[in-house]
Amino acid sequence: MDGALKIEAFFAQQDRWQAELGALRSILLDCGLTEEFKWSSPCYTVDGGNVALLWGFKDSATLGFFKGVLLKDPAGLLVAPGENSRSSRVLRFTALSQIIETEASIRDYLREAMELEAAGARVDLPKDDLAYPEELVAALEDDPDLQTAFDALTPGRRRGYVLHFSQPKQPATRQSRIAKSRDRILAGKGMHDR
């Protein structure tokens, strides 16, 4: 299935936030962004650079900005999508009226995000601020192929794995997660890559 068909299928399958996602889509396209299908969602780009994503979650329709941390946010609407989010910021909507009321701010955020992308702005992230769990350190020391593959992952993919491996309280669960992820790491894939 090509990208355009996947995008149409995405919007057709949204049973809870169809009106909200449709309104956001109209705004995004009206701002001159190109609509593509990436990461199982509509992705909006400018000159090939990722600017925004749309998602329909259980609790909200969400507009995400890849480099949202760089946006000025004078209205104070942007939030981090999770406690470990360093770059992206999102706008969450639970009613079409919220989108209508904040449309001017949404357009301002989009304009700024497009300008940042066109200017080649980058989010300055610290190298790696996470401590590797003991089980991962041991696995990497015992398996040179795993070490090489893990080191070759992008910083974001490594971070995702470290967070995933660090969550369980039991060492056996951490070891199990590492073992289950070995083939994906050797293939150069992140946790959520297909």
VEXTORLO-103578 format. One record per residue (C-alpha): residue in three letters; chain; x, y, z. Coordinates in steps of 0.1 Angstrom, whole numbers, plus 5000, padded with zeros to 4 digits. Layout:
<aa->ala; ch->A; X->X; Y->Y; Z->Z>
...
end
This chain:
<aa->met; ch->A; X->5000; Y->5000; Z->5000>
<aa->asp; ch->A; X->5015; Y->5034; Z->4990>
<aa->gly; ch->A; X->5018; Y->5063; Z->5014>
<aa->ala; ch->A; X->4987; Y->5082; Z->5003>
<aa->leu; ch->A; X->4965; Y->5051; Z->5008>
<aa->lys; ch->A; X->4981; Y->5045; Z->5042>
<aa->ile; ch->A; X->4973; Y->5081; Z->5052>
<aa->glu; ch->A; X->4937; Y->5078; Z->5041>
<aa->ala; ch->A; X->4934; Y->5044; Z->5059>
<aa->phe; ch->A; X->4948; Y->5060; Z->5091>
<aa->phe; ch->A; X->4922; Y->5088; Z->5091>
<aa->ala; ch->A; X->4893; Y->5064; Z->5082>
<aa->gln; ch->A; X->4902; Y->5041; Z->5111>
<aa->gln; ch->A; X->4901; Y->5068; Z->5137>
<aa->asp; ch->A; X->4868; Y->5062; Z->5154>
<aa->arg; ch->A; X->4873; Y->5084; Z->5185>
<aa->trp; ch->A; X->4890; Y->5115; Z->5173>
<aa->gln; ch->A; X->4882; Y->5116; Z->5136>
<aa->ala; ch->A; X->4868; Y->5152; Z->5136>
<aa->glu; ch->A; X->4897; Y->5165; Z->5157>
<aa->leu; ch->A; X->4924; Y->5148; Z->5136>
<aa->gly; ch->A; X->4907; Y->5160; Z->5104>
<aa->ala; ch->A; X->4907; Y->5196; Z->5116>
<aa->leu; ch->A; X->4944; Y->5193; Z->5126>
<aa->arg; ch->A; X->4952; Y->5178; Z->5092>
<aa->ser; ch->A; X->4935; Y->5207; Z->5074>
<aa->ile; ch->A; X->4956; Y->5232; Z->5094>
<aa->leu; ch->A; X->4988; Y->5213; Z->5087>
<aa->leu; ch->A; X->4982; Y->5211; Z->5050>
<aa->asp; ch->A; X->4970; Y->5247; Z->5048>
<aa->cys; ch->A; X->5003; Y->5258; Z->5063>
<aa->gly; ch->A; X->5022; Y->5243; Z->5033>
<aa->leu; ch->A; X->5035; Y->5211; Z->5049>
<aa->thr; ch->A; X->5040; Y->5179; Z->5029>
<aa->glu; ch->A; X->5020; Y->5149; Z->5042>
<aa->glu; ch->A; X->5039; Y->5116; Z->5043>
<aa->phe; ch->A; X->5033; Y->5083; Z->5062>
<aa->lys; ch->A; X->5061; Y->5074; Z->5087>
<aa->trp; ch->A; X->5061; Y->5055; Z->5120>
<aa->ser; ch->A; X->5025; Y->5043; Z->5113>
<aa->ser; ch->A; X->5012; Y->5079; Z->5114>
<aa->pro; ch->A; X->5008; Y->5109; Z->5091>
<aa->cys; ch->A; X->5040; Y->5129; Z->5093>
<aa->tyr; ch->A; X->5043; Y->5165; Z->5081>
<aa->thr; ch->A; X->5075; Y->5177; Z->5065>
<aa->val; ch->A; X->5091; Y->5207; Z->5049>
<aa->asp; ch->A; X->5119; Y->5202; Z->5023>
<aa->gly; ch->A; X->5122; Y->5166; Z->5035>
<aa->gly; ch->A; X->5127; Y->5176; Z->5072>
<aa->asn; ch->A; X->5103; Y->5162; Z->5098>
<aa->val; ch->A; X->5082; Y->5189; Z->5115>
<aa->ala; ch->A; X->5051; Y->5173; Z->5130>
<aa->leu; ch->A; X->5031; Y->5141; Z->5135>
<aa->leu; ch->A; X->4994; Y->5133; Z->5142>
<aa->trp; ch->A; X->4982; Y->5105; Z->5165>
<aa->gly; ch->A; X->4949; Y->5094; Z->5178>
<aa->phe; ch->A; X->4953; Y->5080; Z->5214>
<aa->lys; ch->A; X->4927; Y->5067; Z->5238>
<aa->asp; ch->A; X->4926; Y->5100; Z->5257>
<aa->ser; ch->A; X->4933; Y->5126; Z->5230>
<aa->ala; ch->A; X->4940; Y->5136; Z->5195>
<aa->thr; ch->A; X->4977; Y->5147; Z->5195>
<aa->leu; ch->A; X->4998; Y->5170; Z->5173>
<aa->gly; ch->A; X->5035; Y->5164; Z->5180>
<aa->phe; ch->A; X->5064; Y->5186; Z->5171>
<aa->phe; ch->A; X->5098; Y->5168; Z->5165>
<aa->lys; ch->A; X->5118; Y->5198; Z->5178>
<aa->gly; ch->A; X->5091; Y->5211; Z->5201>
<aa->val; ch->A; X->5116; Y->5219; Z->5228>
<aa->leu; ch->A; X->5129; Y->5247; Z->5206>
<aa->leu; ch->A; X->5095; Y->5264; Z->5202>
<aa->lys; ch->A; X->5089; Y->5296; Z->5221>
<aa->asp; ch->A; X->5054; Y->5284; Z->5234>
<aa->pro; ch->A; X->5040; Y->5318; Z->5245>
<aa->ala; ch->A; X->5006; Y->5303; Z->5251>
<aa->gly; ch->A; X->5021; Y->5276; Z->5274>
<aa->leu; ch->A; X->5002; Y->5248; Z->5255>
<aa->leu; ch->A; X->5031; Y->5225; Z->5247>
<aa->val; ch->A; X->5038; Y->5195; Z->5269>
<aa->ala; ch->A; X->5064; Y->5167; Z->5269>
<aa->pro; ch->A; X->5048; Y->5135; Z->5257>
<aa->gly; ch->A; X->5065; Y->5115; Z->5284>
<aa->glu; ch->A; X->5089; Y->5119; Z->5314>
<aa->asn; ch->A; X->5119; Y->5109; Z->5293>
<aa->ser; ch->A; X->5111; Y->5131; Z->5263>
<aa->arg; ch->A; X->5139; Y->5155; Z->5255>
<aa->ser; ch->A; X->5131; Y->5170; Z->5222>
<aa->ser; ch->A; X->5095; Y->5165; Z->5212>
<aa->arg; ch->A; X->5066; Y->5184; Z->5225>
<aa->val; ch->A; X->5029; Y->5179; Z->5219>
<aa->leu; ch->A; X->4995; Y->5195; Z->5219>
<aa->arg; ch->A; X->4966; Y->5173; Z->5231>
<aa->phe; ch->A; X->4930; Y->5179; Z->5222>
<aa->thr; ch->A; X->4899; Y->5162; Z->5235>
<aa->ala; ch->A; X->4873; Y->5183; Z->5217>
<aa->leu; ch->A; X->4871; Y->5200; Z->5183>
<aa->ser; ch->A; X->4862; Y->5233; Z->5200>
<aa->gln; ch->A; X->4897; Y->5233; Z->5216>
<aa->ile; ch->A; X->4913; Y->5232; Z->5182>
<aa->ile; ch->A; X->4891; Y->5259; Z->5169>
<aa->glu; ch->A; X->4899; Y->5281; Z->5199>
<aa->thr; ch->A; X->4936; Y->5276; Z->5196>
<aa->glu; ch->A; X->4939; Y->5275; Z->5158>
<aa->ala; ch->A; X->4959; Y->5308; Z->5157>
<aa->ser; ch->A; X->4984; Y->5295; Z->5183>
<aa->ile; ch->A; X->4986; Y->5261; Z->5164>
<aa->arg; ch->A; X->4995; Y->5280; Z->5132>
<aa->asp; ch->A; X->5021; Y->5301; Z->5150>
<aa->tyr; ch->A; X->5037; Y->5269; Z->5164>
<aa->leu; ch->A; X->5037; Y->5254; Z->5129>
<aa->arg; ch->A; X->5052; Y->5284; Z->5113>
<aa->glu; ch->A; X->5080; Y->5286; Z->5139>
<aa->ala; ch->A; X->5086; Y->5248; Z->5136>
<aa->met; ch->A; X->5088; Y->5251; Z->5098>
<aa->glu; ch->A; X->5113; Y->5280; Z->5101>
<aa->leu; ch->A; X->5134; Y->5261; Z->5126>
<aa->glu; ch->A; X->5135; Y->5231; Z->5102>
<aa->ala; ch->A; X->5143; Y->5252; Z->5072>
<aa->ala; ch->A; X->5171; Y->5269; Z->5091>
<aa->gly; ch->A; X->5186; Y->5235; Z->5101>
<aa->ala; ch->A; X->5181; Y->5241; Z->5138>
<aa->arg; ch->A; X->5191; Y->5212; Z->5160>
<aa->val; ch->A; X->5182; Y->5202; Z->5195>
<aa->asp; ch->A; X->5214; Y->5202; Z->5216>
<aa->leu; ch->A; X->5211; Y->5170; Z->5237>
<aa->pro; ch->A; X->5237; Y->5158; Z->5262>
<aa->lys; ch->A; X->5257; Y->5128; Z->5250>
<aa->asp; ch->A; X->5240; Y->5102; Z->5272>
<aa->asp; ch->A; X->5227; Y->5110; Z->5307>
<aa->leu; ch->A; X->5215; Y->5075; Z->5315>
<aa->ala; ch->A; X->5234; Y->5050; Z->5335>
<aa->tyr; ch->A; X->5234; Y->5015; Z->5319>
<aa->pro; ch->A; X->5219; Y->4988; Z->5341>
<aa->glu; ch->A; X->5245; Y->4963; Z->5354>
<aa->glu; ch->A; X->5228; Y->4935; Z->5333>
<aa->leu; ch->A; X->5233; Y->4955; Z->5301>
<aa->val; ch->A; X->5270; Y->4963; Z->5309>
<aa->ala; ch->A; X->5276; Y->4926; Z->5316>
<aa->ala; ch->A; X->5258; Y->4915; Z->5284>
<aa->leu; ch->A; X->5278; Y->4940; Z->5263>
<aa->glu; ch->A; X->5311; Y->4928; Z->5279>
<aa->asp; ch->A; X->5302; Y->4891; Z->5273>
<aa->asp; ch->A; X->5290; Y->4895; Z->5237>
<aa->pro; ch->A; X->5313; Y->4916; Z->5214>
<aa->asp; ch->A; X->5288; Y->4914; Z->5185>
<aa->leu; ch->A; X->5261; Y->4928; Z->5207>
<aa->gln; ch->A; X->5285; Y->4956; Z->5219>
<aa->thr; ch->A; X->5294; Y->4965; Z->5183>
<aa->ala; ch->A; X->5258; Y->4966; Z->5172>
<aa->phe; ch->A; X->5246; Y->4985; Z->5203>
<aa->asp; ch->A; X->5273; Y->5011; Z->5198>
<aa->ala; ch->A; X->5263; Y->5015; Z->5161>
<aa->leu; ch->A; X->5227; Y->5023; Z->5171>
<aa->thr; ch->A; X->5216; Y->5060; Z->5169>
<aa->pro; ch->A; X->5217; Y->5078; Z->5203>
<aa->gly; ch->A; X->5179; Y->5078; Z->5204>
<aa->arg; ch->A; X->5177; Y->5040; Z->5198>
<aa->arg; ch->A; X->5203; Y->5033; Z->5225>
<aa->arg; ch->A; X->5185; Y->5056; Z->5249>
<aa->gly; ch->A; X->5152; Y->5038; Z->5242>
<aa->tyr; ch->A; X->5168; Y->5004; Z->5250>
<aa->val; ch->A; X->5185; Y->5017; Z->5281>
<aa->leu; ch->A; X->5152; Y->5031; Z->5294>
<aa->his; ch->A; X->5134; Y->4998; Z->5286>
<aa->phe; ch->A; X->5161; Y->4976; Z->5302>
<aa->ser; ch->A; X->5163; Y->4998; Z->5333>
<aa->gln; ch->A; X->5126; Y->4998; Z->5342>
<aa->pro; ch->A; X->5121; Y->4964; Z->5358>
<aa->lys; ch->A; X->5130; Y->4961; Z->5395>
<aa->gln; ch->A; X->5141; Y->4924; Z->5392>
<aa->pro; ch->A; X->5175; Y->4916; Z->5376>
<aa->ala; ch->A; X->5161; Y->4885; Z->5360>
<aa->thr; ch->A; X->5135; Y->4907; Z->5342>
<aa->arg; ch->A; X->5162; Y->4931; Z->5330>
<aa->gln; ch->A; X->5183; Y->4902; Z->5317>
<aa->ser; ch->A; X->5152; Y->4887; Z->5299>
<aa->arg; ch->A; X->5145; Y->4920; Z->5282>
<aa->ile; ch->A; X->5181; Y->4923; Z->5270>
<aa->ala; ch->A; X->5181; Y->4887; Z->5257>
<aa->lys; ch->A; X->5147; Y->4893; Z->5239>
<aa->ser; ch->A; X->5161; Y->4925; Z->5223>
<aa->arg; ch->A; X->5194; Y->4910; Z->5211>
<aa->asp; ch->A; X->5183; Y->4901; Z->5176>
<aa->arg; ch->A; X->5167; Y->4935; Z->5170>
<aa->ile; ch->A; X->5199; Y->4953; Z->5182>
<aa->leu; ch->A; X->5221; Y->4931; Z->5160>
<aa->ala; ch->A; X->5198; Y->4940; Z->5131>
<aa->gly; ch->A; X->5203; Y->4977; Z->5139>
<aa->lys; ch->A; X->5167; Y->4983; Z->5149>
<aa->gly; ch->A; X->5153; Y->5003; Z->5177>
<aa->met; ch->A; X->5126; Y->4990; Z->5199>
<aa->his; ch->A; X->5098; Y->5004; Z->5178>
<aa->asp; ch->A; X->5112; Y->4999; Z->5143>
<aa->arg; ch->A; X->5095; Y->4974; Z->5120>
end
